[in-house]
Amino acid sequence: MPYHVYIMASRPHGAIYTGVTNDLVRRANEHRNGLISGFTEKYQCKTLVWYEEHQDINEAILREKRIKKWKRAWKIALIEASNPSWEDLLELAERP
């Protein structure tokens, strides 16, 4: 089963949230539809701007924890390395 570390954003260079899940499409839709209370709901982080797949849950959790400790500039650089225009990647994630 694949696991995903992901980043949701409110807008380019806006609020960003890092998470981990075993169902990226479901989780991104939960954020998008305000079904998860807390940070993403408060700051309207509804756009999936970055994600990566892991086969081991422990590796995914470790990666998420490390990214959460990064400086904001490093997180922005990570996003912009693969998604310079901060496009919503949910449609890409939905493809098999």
QUICORUR-V52497 format. One record per residue. N is the residue number from 1. RES is the residue in one small letter. PHI is phi in degrees with one decimal (* if undefined). OMEGA is omega in whole degrees, 0 to 359 (none if undefined). Layout:
BEGIN
[[N RES PHI OMEGA] [N RES PHI OMEGA]]
END
This chain:
BEGIN
[[1 m * 178] [2 p -80.2 175] [3 y -121.2 183] [4 h -127.1 167] [5 v -98.0 187] [6 y -144.1 175] [7 i -127.9 174] [8 m -105.7 180] [9 a -134.7 177] [10 s -82.1 180] [11 r -173.0 176] [12 p -56.5 180] [13 h 63.4 177] [14 g -91.7 178] [15 a -66.6 178] [16 i -132.1 181] [17 y -132.8 178] [18 t -109.7 180] [19 g -144.8 177] [20 v -137.4 182] [21 t -156.2 173] [22 n -101.3 178] [23 d -145.8 187] [24 l -61.4 182] [25 v -63.8 178] [26 r -59.2 183] [27 r -64.5 179] [28 a -62.7 178] [29 n -67.0 176] [30 e -62.4 176] [31 h -62.3 183] [32 r -60.9 183] [33 n -95.3 176] [34 g 69.1 182] [35 l -85.3 180] [36 i -113.7 180] [37 s -77.6 179] [38 g 118.3 187] [39 f -56.6 185] [40 t -65.7 177] [41 e -71.8 182] [42 k -61.0 185] [43 y -101.0 175] [44 q 57.1 177] [45 c -80.7 187] [46 k -119.2 184] [47 t -110.0 176] [48 l -77.6 185] [49 v -110.1 179] [50 w -161.1 172] [51 y -161.0 173] [52 e -144.4 184] [53 e -100.5 175] [54 h -133.5 177] [55 q -92.2 182] [56 d -113.9 182] [57 i -61.2 181] [58 n -65.7 176] [59 e -65.0 180] [60 a -63.5 180] [61 i -64.2 178] [62 l -62.0 179] [63 r -62.0 178] [64 e -58.8 181] [65 k -61.6 179] [66 r -65.6 180] [67 i -62.7 180] [68 k -59.7 180] [69 k -84.8 182] [70 w -64.9 170] [71 k -66.6 180] [72 r -54.8 181] [73 a -60.2 178] [74 w -68.2 178] [75 k -64.7 178] [76 i -62.8 178] [77 a -62.3 178] [78 l -61.2 179] [79 i -60.9 187] [80 e -71.6 177] [81 a -64.1 181] [82 s -116.1 184] [83 n -144.9 186] [84 p -61.6 180] [85 s -98.3 177] [86 w 56.3 178] [87 e -70.9 177] [88 d -74.3 184] [89 l -96.8 183] [90 l -60.6 179] [91 e -61.5 177] [92 l -64.5 180] [93 a -67.2 181] [94 e -73.9 179] [95 r -72.5 180] [96 p -69.3 none]]
END
